[in-house]
Amino acid sequence: MVLQILGSGCPKCQKLAQNAQAAIDEVGADASVEKVTDMDKITEMGVVMTPALAIDGEVKTVGKTLSVDKIAEMLRS
């Protein structure tokens, strides 16, 4: 499983990446975090506002910095 953080690398994007890694660690998921900063790729995925979170290429949230608990909940389902 790959959690993609879509964004320019702003503080909110960095926080989302940290929360995603913490959620992976909490759940014990076999997953990794990938940062996507290429704006062309981000828009190709249909994202117009960052940060965004995609799991295995499927965009789950846009414009939000999710908590560790919310990301862990997504990983469990």
C-alpha positions in Angstrom: 0.0 0.0 0.0 1.2 3.5 -0.9 0.0 6.7 0.8 0.6 9.6 -1.5 0.9 13.1 -0.1 0.0 15.5 -2.9 1.3 19.1 -2.5 4.1 21.5 -2.9 5.9 20.6 0.3 4.3 23.4 2.4 4.0 23.0 6.2 0.5 21.5 5.9 1.8 19.0 3.4 4.7 18.1 5.7 2.3 17.7 8.6 0.1 15.4 6.6 3.1 13.3 5.6 4.1 13.0 9.3 0.6 12.0 10.3 0.4 9.4 7.5 3.7 7.8 8.7 2.5 7.9 12.3 -0.8 6.2 11.3 1.1 3.5 9.4 3.3 2.9 12.4 0.2 2.8 14.7 -1.7 0.3 12.6 1.3 -1.7 11.7 0.3 -1.5 8.0 2.6 -2.7 5.2 2.6 0.7 3.6 4.9 3.6 2.6 4.5 7.3 2.2 5.3 8.9 -1.1 5.4 12.7 -1.6 4.1 14.0 -4.9 5.2 17.5 -5.6 4.9 17.6 -9.4 1.9 19.9 -10.0 1.2 18.3 -13.4 0.8 14.9 -11.8 -1.3 16.4 -9.0 -3.7 18.0 -11.4 -3.8 14.8 -13.5 -5.1 13.1 -10.4 -7.9 15.6 -10.3 -6.6 17.6 -7.3 -6.9 21.4 -7.4 -6.3 22.1 -3.7 -3.5 20.7 -1.5 -2.6 19.0 0.6 -4.3 15.9 -0.6 -4.1 12.3 0.4 -4.3 9.4 -2.0 -4.1 5.7 -1.1 -2.9 3.5 -3.9 -3.6 6.2 -6.5 -7.1 6.9 -5.3 -7.6 10.4 -3.9 -9.2 10.2 -0.5 -9.1 13.8 0.8 -8.4 17.2 -0.6 -7.4 20.4 1.2 -7.2 18.9 4.6 -4.4 17.9 7.0 -5.9 14.8 8.5 -5.2 13.6 12.0 -3.2 10.4 12.7 -6.5 8.8 14.0 -8.4 9.6 10.8 -5.7 8.2 8.6 -5.4 5.1 10.8 -9.1 4.6 10.4 -8.8 4.7 6.6 -6.0 2.2 6.7 -8.0 -0.2 8.8 -11.0 -0.2 6.5 
